[in-house]
Amino acid sequence: MTYMHCQVRFADYAKWKASMDADARAQREAGIYLRLLWRGTEDPNVAMFVCEVKDKAKARAFLNPADVEKATREAGVSGFEWHFVEEVQVG
C-alpha cells in the first residue's frame, strides 16, 4: 500500500485545519484519505500527517504545484513537504 507522509508549517492551526477539512471531498476524489494527524508539542505551528493513497497518479495530479501553492498560501502555510512512502517490514 502507498501512503503519503506530509509536514506542514502554518501561522494558525485552526485556519489550516479548516482548509484541510474543506478540501476533504476533493482529496477523497483524488484517492487520498487522511489516516493520522499529529501536531507538534514543542512547536504547535507544525503538523505531520499520513494519508493512504489509492492511486498514486491521481494523487500526484491533485498535488499540482500551482494548485498546492495557491491553497497553502490561502491557508496561511509557510512550508509544505510531502513524500510517497510504503510500509516495510520491521525486525
N, C-alpha and C positions, 0 to 999 in steps of 0.2 A: 504494500500500500504506500502511496505517496502522500507526504504531508508538506505543509509549508510552515516554516518557522519564521516569525517576524519579530522585529523590535522596533518600537516607535517612541519618539520623544515629542512631547507636546507641552503647551503652556497651561492648558486647562483640561484635566481628565474628563470632567463632565461633558464638555463640548466635544472632545474627541470621541468619547463613548457614544454620545447621541448620534454622531455622524456614522459610526460603525453600525449602530442599531438600525439607522435609517437605510443603510446600504445592504442590509442582510438579505433581502429578496434578490437583489442583483448578484450578490455573492453566491447564493444557492443556485441561481440560474447558470452561473459560470462553473458550477460543480465544486464550490469552495464552502466548507462547513466549519465554522468556529467550534473547536473542541475544548481548548484550555486557554485561560487568560490569567496572567499574573500582573500585578502592579508592584513596582519597586518599593521596598520598605525603607531603603536609605535615600532613594531619590524617587518620590512619588510622581514625578513628571516623566517617568519611563514605564512602559508596559511591554510585555512579551506575550505572544500568543501563538498557538498552534492551530492550524486548520487542516482538516482532512481534504485531500484533493482527489476528486473522482476522475477528472480529465485534465491532464497537465497542459495540453494545447489550449483548451478553453480558459484555463486559469491564467496562462501566460498572456493570452489575448486580453483578458479582463484587466491585467496589470499593465496595460499600455502606459508607457512613461508619461505621455501628455495628460492622460486622464488621472493617473495617480498624482501627478504634480499638482493639478488643479484641486483635486479632492483633499489632498493633505494640506494644501495652503488654506483652503476654506475651513478645515477642521483645527487649524492652529498648530499643525505639526511642523517641527523644525528638523526632524530626521526620521527616515523610514528605511528599513532594510529588511529584505526577505530572501529566503533560500528554500528551494525544494529539497526535501530530505526524505530518506526512507528509514524505516526501523530496521535495526540489525540485532542479531542475537548477542546477548551479554553472557560472558562466562564460559 
